Amino acid sequence: MSKTRIFALSVIILMLAAVFTNPTKEQHEEAVKAKVLTLLQAAPTEKNSDAINFGIQLFGGTLIDQFLNEHIKVDNFYLFSLTKVRWENQETIIGGGAFKQIWLSPKIDEKAEEIVQIIKGR
């Protein structure tokens, strides 16, 4: 076999592996949900952390699920996928996925802080 054929077969095998191991929308949402819970639990001070954790247990799951359904979008490009957040008519890429892995960008922290500031302002 020539080097060209070996290279072409390698690329085809790599592309097939990427297609079959691309993370699903649910996996992206779970990764974002875990990150949001981490951000929410990191925000409170020691004085009110018990109250915040109790509130997250009571209402947080429902609010986070509602936020995910309304504002998180996953674009599947078959070889890879992108996670985007839509907020105030802007879409920002906050993560990507390929080969059963999901990577969230540091932009998620910036966007979360921006959303909290907007919510506090209302």
C-alpha angles and dihedrals in degrees: 000000000000124000090248093058093046090050092047092049091048091052092048092050091048091050092049090050090051092050095049096043099044109129117251126239089255091055090051091049092049091052092050091045091053090049092048091050089050091050092048093049092047094053103067124084121237091258096063102021094107092054092046092049091049090050091049090052092050103039108001098085093054094045093046092049090050091049091049092050094048104036111022119084127183119203113201115206093174094237092052139351136222129216115214134183119213114207127159094348093309128111119206125185107233101170151355139214139207137149093019091304128114121200120194118206124229085245087082089070092050093046092047091053091048092051092048091050091050092048092049090050093057 
